[in-house]
Amino acid sequence: METELFGILTAVLGTAVTCAVTALGNWLVRLIRQKVGAAEEKSALETAVRAVQNGVAATAQTYVDDLKKAGKFDSAAQKNAFEKAKATALSMLSEGVRQTIAALYGDVDVFLEAEIETQVRRSKAA
């Protein structure tokens, strides 16, 4: 009788431990995936923001500053500068970064346009 009871308790305990280990393993896998995904997203966003900063700075250096000095920086030149900054930033982004931005924000162009406006505003304030 004690042997049978011990066998049953061992089987139940073994099953419980197996379930607990499996649940813990699944939880750890989810946690690792979240951490890796968050790190990749953060890296992609940082890359995109740096690309926009560089695009805005390069456009200001090579295009905007000269036009302002000549007094020719009108609305058409502003639009052209915006498009140059956007094209420069976009050319610096890998397909993986573009896909991550699209997954997070829905549209890479919309993200870049908003970020360019933010960077231009910051540069004017500084």
N, CA, C and O atoms as a GROMACS GRO file, in nm:
protein
  504
    1MET      N    1   0.082  -0.119   0.000
    1MET     CA    2   0.000   0.000   0.000
    1MET      C    3   0.086   0.126   0.000
    1MET      O    4   0.061   0.218  -0.077
    2GLU      N    5   0.188   0.130   0.085
    2GLU     CA    6   0.277   0.246   0.089
    2GLU      C    7   0.354   0.260  -0.042
    2GLU      O    8   0.380   0.372  -0.088
    3THR      N    9   0.391   0.149  -0.100
    3THR     CA   10   0.464   0.151  -0.226
    3THR      C   11   0.377   0.208  -0.337
    3THR      O   12   0.424   0.288  -0.418
    4GLU      N   13   0.251   0.168  -0.342
    4GLU     CA   14   0.160   0.219  -0.442
    4GLU      C   15   0.136   0.369  -0.423
    4GLU      O   16   0.134   0.445  -0.520
    5LEU      N   17   0.117   0.412  -0.298
    5LEU     CA   18   0.095   0.553  -0.266
    5LEU      C   19   0.218   0.635  -0.305
    5LEU      O   20   0.206   0.744  -0.360
    6PHE      N   21   0.338   0.582  -0.275
    6PHE     CA   22   0.461   0.650  -0.310
    6PHE      C   23   0.474   0.662  -0.462
    6PHE      O   24   0.518   0.765  -0.513
    7GLY      N   25   0.438   0.560  -0.533
    7GLY     CA   26   0.442   0.562  -0.680
    7GLY      C   27   0.347   0.665  -0.738
    7GLY      O   28   0.382   0.735  -0.832
    8ILE      N   29   0.228   0.673  -0.682
    8ILE     CA   30   0.128   0.771  -0.729
    8ILE      C   31   0.176   0.913  -0.700
    8ILE      O   32   0.168   1.001  -0.786
    9LEU      N   33   0.227   0.934  -0.577
    9LEU     CA   34   0.277   1.067  -0.540
    9LEU      C   35   0.396   1.107  -0.628
    9LEU      O   36   0.408   1.223  -0.668
   10THR      N   37   0.482   1.013  -0.658
   10THR     CA   38   0.598   1.039  -0.744
   10THR      C   39   0.551   1.078  -0.884
   10THR      O   40   0.605   1.172  -0.944
   11ALA      N   41   0.453   1.007  -0.936
   11ALA     CA   42   0.402   1.038  -1.069
   11ALA      C   43   0.336   1.175  -1.073
   11ALA      O   44   0.358   1.252  -1.166
   12VAL      N   45   0.256   1.206  -0.971
   12VAL     CA   46   0.188   1.336  -0.965
   12VAL      C   47   0.291   1.448  -0.951
   12VAL      O   48   0.283   1.549  -1.019
   13LEU      N   49   0.388   1.429  -0.862
   13LEU     CA   50   0.491   1.530  -0.840
   13LEU      C   51   0.576   1.548  -0.966
   13LEU      O   52   0.610   1.661  -1.002
   14GLY      N   53   0.608   1.441  -1.032
   14GLY     CA   54   0.686   1.449  -1.157
   14GLY      C   55   0.611   1.525  -1.263
   14GLY      O   56   0.670   1.606  -1.335
   15THR      N   57   0.482   1.500  -1.275
   15THR     CA   58   0.399   1.571  -1.372
   15THR      C   59   0.392   1.720  -1.338
   15THR      O   60   0.403   1.805  -1.427
   16ALA      N   61   0.375   1.751  -1.210
   16ALA     CA   62   0.367   1.891  -1.167
   16ALA      C   63   0.499   1.964  -1.195
   16ALA      O   64   0.500   2.077  -1.243
   17VAL      N   65   0.610   1.898  -1.164
   17VAL     CA   66   0.741   1.960  -1.188
   17VAL      C   67   0.763   1.981  -1.338
   17VAL      O   68   0.813   2.086  -1.379
   18THR      N   69   0.726   1.883  -1.418
   18THR     CA   70   0.740   1.894  -1.563
   18THR      C   71   0.658   2.011  -1.616
   18THR      O   72   0.706   2.088  -1.699
   19CYS      N   73   0.536   2.025  -1.570
   19CYS     CA   74   0.450   2.136  -1.613
   19CYS      C   75   0.509   2.270  -1.570
   19CYS      O   76   0.509   2.366  -1.647
   20ALA      N   77   0.560   2.276  -1.448
   20ALA     CA   78   0.619   2.401  -1.398
   20ALA      C   79   0.743   2.438  -1.479
   20ALA      O   80   0.762   2.555  -1.514
   21VAL      N   81   0.828   2.342  -1.507
   21VAL     CA   82   0.949   2.368  -1.585
   21VAL      C   83   0.912   2.412  -1.727
   21VAL      O   84   0.974   2.504  -1.780
   22THR      N   85   0.813   2.349  -1.786
   22THR     CA   86   0.768   2.387  -1.920
   22THR      C   87   0.712   2.528  -1.921
   22THR      O   88   0.744   2.608  -2.009
   23ALA      N   89   0.630   2.560  -1.823
   23ALA     CA   90   0.572   2.694  -1.814
   23ALA      C   91   0.683   2.799  -1.793
   23ALA      O   92   0.679   2.905  -1.855
   24LEU      N   93   0.779   2.769  -1.708
   24LEU     CA   94   0.890   2.861  -1.684
   24LEU      C   95   0.972   2.879  -1.812
   24LEU      O   96   1.012   2.991  -1.844
   25GLY      N   97   0.997   2.772  -1.882
   25GLY     CA   98   1.071   2.779  -2.008
   25GLY      C   99   0.999   2.864  -2.111
   25GLY      O  100   1.061   2.947  -2.177
   26ASN      N  101   0.869   2.844  -2.124
   26ASN     CA  102   0.789   2.925  -2.218
   26ASN      C  103   0.792   3.072  -2.181
   26ASN      O  104   0.803   3.159  -2.267
   27TRP      N  105   0.781   3.100  -2.052
   27TRP     CA  106   0.786   3.238  -2.005
   27TRP      C  107   0.921   3.301  -2.037
   27TRP      O  108   0.927   3.415  -2.082
   28LEU      N  109   1.030   3.229  -2.014
   28LEU     CA  110   1.163   3.280  -2.045
   28LEU      C  111   1.181   3.305  -2.194
   28LEU      O  112   1.241   3.406  -2.233
   29VAL      N  113   1.130   3.217  -2.277
   29VAL     CA  114   1.140   3.236  -2.422
   29VAL      C  115   1.066   3.363  -2.463
   29VAL      O  116   1.117   3.441  -2.543
   30ARG      N  117   0.945   3.384  -2.410
   30ARG     CA  118   0.868   3.506  -2.440
   30ARG      C  119   0.943   3.631  -2.394
   30ARG      O  120   0.948   3.731  -2.465
   31LEU      N  121   1.000   3.623  -2.274
   31LEU     CA  122   1.074   3.737  -2.219
   31LEU      C  123   1.194   3.770  -2.306
   31LEU      O  124   1.219   3.887  -2.335
   32ILE      N  125   1.268   3.670  -2.348
   32ILE     CA  126   1.386   3.691  -2.433
   32ILE      C  127   1.344   3.750  -2.568
   32ILE      O  128   1.408   3.842  -2.618
   33ARG      N  129   1.236   3.697  -2.625
   33ARG     CA  130   1.188   3.751  -2.753
   33ARG      C  131   1.147   3.897  -2.740
   33ARG      O  132   1.173   3.977  -2.830
   34GLN      N  133   1.082   3.932  -2.629
   34GLN     CA  134   1.042   4.070  -2.607
   34GLN      C  135   1.164   4.161  -2.594
   34GLN      O  136   1.168   4.269  -2.652
   35LYS      N  137   1.262   4.115  -2.518
   35LYS     CA  138   1.384   4.195  -2.498
   35LYS      C  139   1.457   4.215  -2.630
   35LYS      O  140   1.500   4.326  -2.662
   36VAL      N  141   1.472   4.108  -2.707
   36VAL     CA  142   1.542   4.117  -2.835
   36VAL      C  143   1.464   4.207  -2.930
   36VAL      O  144   1.522   4.292  -2.997
   37GLY      N  145   1.333   4.188  -2.936
   37GLY     CA  146   1.249   4.272  -3.022
   37GLY      C  147   1.257   4.418  -2.983
   37GLY      O  148   1.268   4.505  -3.069
   38ALA      N  149   1.252   4.446  -2.853
   38ALA     CA  150   1.260   4.584  -2.806
   38ALA      C  151   1.396   4.645  -2.839
   38ALA      O  152   1.405   4.761  -2.877
   39ALA      N  153   1.502   4.567  -2.823
   39ALA     CA  154   1.636   4.616  -2.854
   39ALA      C  155   1.651   4.645  -3.004
   39ALA      O  156   1.711   4.745  -3.042
   40GLU      N  157   1.596   4.557  -3.087
   40GLU     CA  158   1.602   4.579  -3.231
   40GLU      C  159   1.522   4.702  -3.271
   40GLU      O  160   1.566   4.781  -3.355
   41GLU      N  161   1.405   4.719  -3.212
   41GLU     CA  162   1.323   4.836  -3.242
   41GLU      C  163   1.392   4.964  -3.198
   41GLU      O  164   1.394   5.063  -3.271
   42LYS      N  165   1.451   4.961  -3.079
   42LYS     CA  166   1.521   5.079  -3.028
   42LYS      C  167   1.638   5.114  -3.119
   42LYS      O  168   1.660   5.230  -3.151
   43SER      N  169   1.713   5.014  -3.159
   43SER     CA  170   1.827   5.036  -3.248
   43SER      C  171   1.782   5.093  -3.383
   43SER      O  172   1.844   5.184  -3.436
   44ALA      N  173   1.673   5.039  -3.437
   44ALA     CA  174   1.622   5.088  -3.565
   44ALA      C  175   1.576   5.234  -3.553
   44ALA      O  176   1.603   5.314  -3.642
   45LEU      N  177   1.509   5.267  -3.444
   45LEU     CA  178   1.464   5.405  -3.425
   45LEU      C  179   1.582   5.499  -3.409
   45LEU      O  180   1.582   5.609  -3.466
   46GLU      N  181   1.682   5.458  -3.333
   46GLU     CA  182   1.800   5.542  -3.316
   46GLU      C  183   1.871   5.563  -3.449
   46GLU      O  184   1.916   5.673  -3.479
   47THR      N  185   1.879   5.457  -3.529
   47THR     CA  186   1.941   5.468  -3.661
   47THR      C  187   1.863   5.563  -3.749
   47THR      O  188   1.922   5.647  -3.817
   48ALA      N  189   1.732   5.552  -3.748
   48ALA     CA  190   1.649   5.640  -3.831
   48ALA      C  191   1.660   5.786  -3.788
   48ALA      O  192   1.668   5.875  -3.872
   49VAL      N  193   1.661   5.810  -3.658
   49VAL     CA  194   1.672   5.947  -3.609
   49VAL      C  195   1.808   6.006  -3.646
   49VAL      O  196   1.817   6.121  -3.688
   50ARG      N  197   1.915   5.927  -3.632
   50ARG     CA  198   2.049   5.974  -3.673
   50ARG      C  199   2.053   6.004  -3.822
   50ARG      O  200   2.114   6.102  -3.865
   51ALA      N  201   1.989   5.920  -3.901
   51ALA     CA  202   1.986   5.942  -4.046
   51ALA      C  203   1.915   6.073  -4.078
   51ALA      O  204   1.960   6.148  -4.164
   52VAL      N  205   1.805   6.100  -4.010
   52VAL     CA  206   1.733   6.226  -4.032
   52VAL      C  207   1.818   6.345  -3.987
   52VAL      O  208   1.827   6.446  -4.057
   53GLN      N  209   1.881   6.333  -3.870
   53GLN     CA  210   1.968   6.441  -3.822
   53GLN      C  211   2.078   6.470  -3.923
   53GLN      O  212   2.107   6.586  -3.954
   54ASN      N  213   2.139   6.365  -3.974
   54ASN     CA  214   2.245   6.382  -4.073
   54ASN      C  215   2.191   6.440  -4.204
   54ASN      O  216   2.255   6.526  -4.264
   55GLY      N  217   2.075   6.394  -4.246
   55GLY     CA  218   2.015   6.446  -4.369
   55GLY      C  219   1.981   6.593  -4.357
   55GLY      O  220   2.005   6.670  -4.451
   56VAL      N  221   1.926   6.634  -4.244
   56VAL     CA  222   1.892   6.774  -4.222
   56VAL      C  223   2.019   6.858  -4.214
   56VAL      O  224   2.026   6.966  -4.275
   57ALA      N  225   2.118   6.811  -4.141
   57ALA     CA  226   2.244   6.886  -4.128
   57ALA      C  227   2.315   6.900  -4.263
   57ALA      O  228   2.364   7.007  -4.298
   58ALA      N  229   2.320   6.790  -4.338
   58ALA     CA  230   2.387   6.795  -4.469
   58ALA      C  231   2.315   6.889  -4.564
   58ALA      O  232   2.379   6.964  -4.638
   59THR      N  233   2.184   6.886  -4.563
   59THR     CA  234   2.106   6.974  -4.650
   59THR      C  235   2.126   7.120  -4.611
   59THR      O  236   2.140   7.207  -4.697
   60ALA      N  237   2.127   7.146  -4.483
   60ALA     CA  238   2.151   7.283  -4.437
   60ALA      C  239   2.290   7.329  -4.479
   60ALA      O  240   2.307   7.442  -4.526
   61GLN      N  241   2.387   7.243  -4.463
   61GLN     CA  242   2.526   7.278  -4.496
   61GLN      C  243   2.546   7.302  -4.645
   61GLN      O  244   2.613   7.398  -4.684
   62THR      N  245   2.489   7.217  -4.728
   62THR     CA  246   2.519   7.223  -4.872
   62THR      C  247   2.417   7.298  -4.955
   62THR      O  248   2.443   7.328  -5.071
   63TYR      N  249   2.302   7.330  -4.898
   63TYR     CA  250   2.195   7.389  -4.980
   63TYR      C  251   2.132   7.512  -4.913
   63TYR      O  252   2.130   7.621  -4.969
   64VAL      N  253   2.082   7.492  -4.794
   64VAL     CA  254   2.002   7.596  -4.728
   64VAL      C  255   2.087   7.718  -4.693
   64VAL      O  256   2.046   7.831  -4.720
   65ASP      N  257   2.202   7.697  -4.633
   65ASP     CA  258   2.284   7.809  -4.589
   65ASP      C  259   2.318   7.905  -4.703
   65ASP      O  260   2.310   8.026  -4.688
   66ASP      N  261   2.357   7.849  -4.819
   66ASP     CA  262   2.392   7.932  -4.934
   66ASP      C  263   2.272   8.012  -4.985
   66ASP      O  264   2.284   8.130  -5.018
   67LEU      N  265   2.156   7.945  -4.991
   67LEU     CA  266   2.036   8.016  -5.037
   67LEU      C  267   1.995   8.126  -4.940
   67LEU      O  268   1.951   8.233  -4.982
   68LYS      N  269   2.009   8.101  -4.812
   68LYS     CA  270   1.974   8.204  -4.714
   68LYS      C  271   2.067   8.324  -4.727
   68LYS      O  272   2.022   8.439  -4.720
   69LYS      N  273   2.195   8.298  -4.745
   69LYS     CA  274   2.291   8.409  -4.762
   69LYS      C  275   2.258   8.493  -4.885
   69LYS      O  276   2.275   8.615  -4.885
   70ALA      N  277   2.213   8.426  -4.989
   70ALA     CA  278   2.179   8.495  -5.113
   70ALA      C  279   2.039   8.555  -5.110
   70ALA      O  280   1.998   8.623  -5.204
   71GLY      N  281   1.965   8.529  -5.002
   71GLY     CA  282   1.828   8.580  -4.990
   71GLY      C  283   1.731   8.511  -5.084
   71GLY      O  284   1.630   8.570  -5.122
   72LYS      N  285   1.760   8.388  -5.119
   72LYS     CA  286   1.676   8.315  -5.215
   72LYS      C  287   1.608   8.193  -5.153
   72LYS      O  288   1.566   8.103  -5.225
   73PHE      N  289   1.598   8.190  -5.022
   73PHE     CA  290   1.537   8.073  -4.957
   73PHE      C  291   1.388   8.097  -4.942
   73PHE      O  292   1.340   8.135  -4.836
   74ASP      N  293   1.315   8.075  -5.051
   74ASP     CA  294   1.170   8.095  -5.054
   74ASP      C  295   1.098   7.963  -5.026
   74ASP      O  296   1.162   7.863  -4.991
   75SER      N  297   0.966   7.961  -5.041
   75SER     CA  298   0.888   7.841  -5.009
   75SER      C  299   0.924   7.724  -5.103
   75SER      O  300   0.923   7.609  -5.061
   76ALA      N  301   0.954   7.755  -5.228
   76ALA     CA  302   0.994   7.647  -5.320
   76ALA      C  303   1.128   7.588  -5.277
   76ALA      O  304   1.147   7.466  -5.283
   77ALA      N  305   1.219   7.671  -5.233
   77ALA     CA  306   1.349   7.623  -5.185
   77ALA      C  307   1.333   7.544  -5.056
   77ALA      O  308   1.404   7.446  -5.033
   78GLN      N  309   1.239   7.586  -4.971
   78GLN     CA  310   1.212   7.512  -4.847
   78GLN      C  311   1.162   7.372  -4.878
   78GLN      O  312   1.206   7.274  -4.818
   79LYS      N  313   1.070   7.364  -4.972
   79LYS     CA  314   1.017   7.233  -5.011
   79LYS      C  315   1.128   7.146  -5.070
   79LYS      O  316   1.138   7.028  -5.039
   80ASN      N  317   1.211   7.205  -5.153
   80ASN     CA  318   1.322   7.132  -5.214
   80ASN      C  319   1.420   7.084  -5.106
   80ASN      O  320   1.469   6.971  -5.111
   81ALA      N  321   1.448   7.169  -5.008
   81ALA     CA  322   1.538   7.132  -4.898
   81ALA      C  323   1.480   7.017  -4.819
   81ALA      O  324   1.551   6.924  -4.779
   82PHE      N  325   1.350   7.023  -4.795
   82PHE     CA  326   1.283   6.916  -4.723
   82PHE      C  327   1.298   6.783  -4.798
   82PHE      O  328   1.332   6.681  -4.738
   83GLU      N  329   1.274   6.786  -4.927
   83GLU     CA  330   1.284   6.665  -5.009
   83GLU      C  331   1.428   6.613  -5.014
   83GLU      O  332   1.450   6.492  -5.012
   84LYS      N  333   1.526   6.704  -5.020
   84LYS     CA  334   1.667   6.663  -5.018
   84LYS      C  335   1.701   6.595  -4.885
   84LYS      O  336   1.767   6.491  -4.883
   85ALA      N  337   1.657   6.654  -4.775
   85ALA     CA  338   1.684   6.596  -4.644
   85ALA      C  339   1.619   6.458  -4.631
   85ALA      O  340   1.679   6.365  -4.578
   86LYS      N  341   1.498   6.448  -4.680
   86LYS     CA  342   1.426   6.320  -4.674
   86LYS      C  343   1.496   6.214  -4.759
   86LYS      O  344   1.514   6.101  -4.715
   87ALA      N  345   1.536   6.251  -4.880
   87ALA     CA  346   1.605   6.156  -4.968
   87ALA      C  347   1.738   6.111  -4.908
   87ALA      O  348   1.774   5.994  -4.916
   88THR      N  349   1.810   6.205  -4.847
   88THR     CA  350   1.937   6.171  -4.784
   88THR      C  351   1.915   6.075  -4.668
   88THR      O  352   1.985   5.975  -4.656
   89ALA      N  353   1.818   6.106  -4.584
   89ALA     CA  354   1.789   6.018  -4.469
   89ALA      C  355   1.745   5.881  -4.517
   89ALA      O  356   1.790   5.779  -4.465
   90LEU      N  357   1.657   5.878  -4.614
   90LEU     CA  358   1.606   5.751  -4.666
   90LEU      C  359   1.717   5.666  -4.725
   90LEU      O  360   1.717   5.544  -4.710
   91SER      N  361   1.812   5.729  -4.790
   91SER     CA  362   1.922   5.653  -4.851
   91SER      C  363   2.013   5.590  -4.747
   91SER      O  364   2.085   5.495  -4.777
   92MET      N  365   2.010   5.641  -4.625
   92MET     CA  366   2.094   5.587  -4.518
   92MET      C  367   2.030   5.472  -4.443
   92MET      O  368   2.095   5.407  -4.361
   93LEU      N  369   1.903   5.445  -4.469
   93LEU     CA  370   1.831   5.342  -4.394
   93LEU      C  371   1.835   5.208  -4.467
   93LEU      O  372   1.805   5.199  -4.586
   94SER      N  373   1.872   5.106  -4.394
   94SER     CA  374   1.869   4.971  -4.451
   94SER      C  375   1.725   4.924  -4.465
   94SER      O  376   1.634   4.983  -4.407
   95GLU      N  377   1.706   4.820  -4.541
   95GLU     CA  378   1.571   4.764  -4.558
   95GLU      C  379   1.516   4.717  -4.424
   95GLU      O  380   1.396   4.731  -4.397
   96GLY      N  381   1.601   4.660  -4.341
   96GLY     CA  382   1.556   4.613  -4.209
   96GLY      C  383   1.506   4.726  -4.122
   96GLY      O  384   1.404   4.712  -4.054
   97VAL      N  385   1.577   4.838  -4.122
   97VAL     CA  386   1.534   4.955  -4.044
   97VAL      C  387   1.403   5.008  -4.101
   97VAL      O  388   1.312   5.043  -4.026
   98ARG      N  389   1.392   5.014  -4.233
   98ARG     CA  390   1.268   5.060  -4.296
   98ARG      C  391   1.150   4.971  -4.256
   98ARG      O  392   1.041   5.020  -4.226
   99GLN      N  393   1.172   4.841  -4.255
   99GLN     CA  394   1.065   4.748  -4.220
   99GLN      C  395   1.024   4.765  -4.073
   99GLN      O  396   0.906   4.760  -4.040
  100THR      N  397   1.122   4.786  -3.986
  100THR     CA  398   1.091   4.806  -3.844
  100THR      C  399   1.013   4.934  -3.824
  100THR      O  400   0.914   4.936  -3.751
  101ILE      N  401   1.055   5.042  -3.890
  101ILE     CA  402   0.983   5.170  -3.880
  101ILE      C  403   0.841   5.154  -3.933
  101ILE      O  404   0.746   5.204  -3.874
  102ALA      N  405   0.828   5.084  -4.045
  102ALA     CA  406   0.694   5.062  -4.103
  102ALA      C  407   0.607   4.981  -4.007
  102ALA      O  408   0.488   5.009  -3.993
  103ALA      N  409   0.665   4.882  -3.942
  103ALA     CA  410   0.588   4.801  -3.848
  103ALA      C  411   0.546   4.882  -3.726
  103ALA      O  412   0.436   4.862  -3.673
  104LEU      N  413   0.631   4.974  -3.682
  104LEU     CA  414   0.600   5.055  -3.563
  104LEU      C  415   0.507   5.172  -3.594
  104LEU      O  416   0.419   5.203  -3.514
  105TYR      N  417   0.527   5.237  -3.708
  105TYR     CA  418   0.456   5.360  -3.739
  105TYR      C  419   0.362   5.352  -3.858
  105TYR      O  420   0.284   5.443  -3.882
  106GLY      N  421   0.370   5.242  -3.932
  106GLY     CA  422   0.281   5.224  -4.044
  106GLY      C  423   0.334   5.276  -4.177
  106GLY      O  424   0.303   5.219  -4.282
  107ASP      N  425   0.413   5.383  -4.174
  107ASP     CA  426   0.461   5.441  -4.299
  107ASP      C  427   0.595   5.509  -4.273
  107ASP      O  428   0.606   5.598  -4.190
  108VAL      N  429   0.696   5.466  -4.346
  108VAL     CA  430   0.830   5.521  -4.329
  108VAL      C  431   0.833   5.668  -4.368
  108VAL      O  432   0.896   5.749  -4.300
  109ASP      N  433   0.766   5.704  -4.476
  109ASP     CA  434   0.765   5.844  -4.521
  109ASP      C  435   0.704   5.936  -4.417
  109ASP      O  436   0.757   6.044  -4.391
  110VAL      N  437   0.595   5.895  -4.358
  110VAL     CA  438   0.530   5.978  -4.256
  110VAL      C  439   0.623   5.996  -4.136
  110VAL      O  440   0.635   6.106  -4.082
  111PHE      N  441   0.688   5.888  -4.095
  111PHE     CA  442   0.783   5.896  -3.984
  111PHE      C  443   0.896   5.994  -4.017
  111PHE      O  444   0.928   6.082  -3.938
  112LEU      N  445   0.956   5.977  -4.136
  112LEU     CA  446   1.068   6.063  -4.175
  112LEU      C  447   1.025   6.209  -4.185
  112LEU      O  448   1.097   6.298  -4.140
  113GLU      N  449   0.910   6.234  -4.241
  113GLU     CA  450   0.861   6.371  -4.255
  113GLU      C  451   0.842   6.438  -4.118
  113GLU      O  452   0.882   6.553  -4.098
  114ALA      N  453   0.782   6.365  -4.027
  114ALA     CA  454   0.762   6.420  -3.892
  114ALA      C  455   0.896   6.442  -3.822
  114ALA      O  456   0.914   6.543  -3.754
  115GLU      N  457   0.986   6.349  -3.837
  115GLU     CA  458   1.117   6.360  -3.773
  115GLU      C  459   1.198   6.475  -3.834
  115GLU      O  460   1.269   6.546  -3.762
  116ILE      N  461   1.189   6.494  -3.964
  116ILE     CA  462   1.258   6.607  -4.028
  116ILE      C  463   1.205   6.738  -3.973
  116ILE      O  464   1.282   6.827  -3.939
  117GLU      N  465   1.073   6.751  -3.964
  117GLU     CA  466   1.014   6.873  -3.909
  117GLU      C  467   1.063   6.897  -3.766
  117GLU      O  468   1.092   7.010  -3.728
  118THR      N  469   1.071   6.790  -3.688
  118THR     CA  470   1.119   6.802  -3.550
  118THR      C  471   1.264   6.848  -3.548
  118THR      O  472   1.299   6.937  -3.469
  119GLN      N  473   1.348   6.791  -3.631
  119GLN     CA  474   1.490   6.827  -3.634
  119GLN      C  475   1.510   6.970  -3.682
  119GLN      O  476   1.594   7.042  -3.628
  120VAL      N  477   1.434   7.012  -3.781
  120VAL     CA  478   1.445   7.150  -3.831
  120VAL      C  479   1.403   7.247  -3.720
  120VAL      O  480   1.469   7.349  -3.699
  121ARG      N  481   1.297   7.215  -3.653
  121ARG     CA  482   1.251   7.301  -3.542
  121ARG      C  483   1.357   7.311  -3.433
  121ARG      O  484   1.383   7.419  -3.382
  122ARG      N  485   1.418   7.198  -3.398
  122ARG     CA  486   1.524   7.198  -3.297
  122ARG      C  487   1.644   7.282  -3.341
  122ARG      O  488   1.703   7.355  -3.262
  123SER      N  489   1.678   7.269  -3.469
  123SER     CA  490   1.794   7.344  -3.517
  123SER      C  491   1.765   7.495  -3.517
  123SER      O  492   1.855   7.576  -3.492
  124LYS      N  493   1.641   7.532  -3.545
  124LYS     CA  494   1.605   7.674  -3.542
  124LYS      C  495   1.608   7.727  -3.398
  124LYS      O  496   1.648   7.841  -3.375
  125ALA      N  497   1.566   7.644  -3.303
  125ALA     CA  498   1.563   7.686  -3.163
  125ALA      C  499   1.704   7.700  -3.105
  125ALA      O  500   1.727   7.779  -3.015
  126ALA      N  501   1.795   7.621  -3.158
  126ALA     CA  502   1.934   7.626  -3.107
  126ALA      C  503   2.008   7.738  -3.168
  126ALA      O  504   2.126   7.758  -3.138
   0.00000   0.00000   0.00000
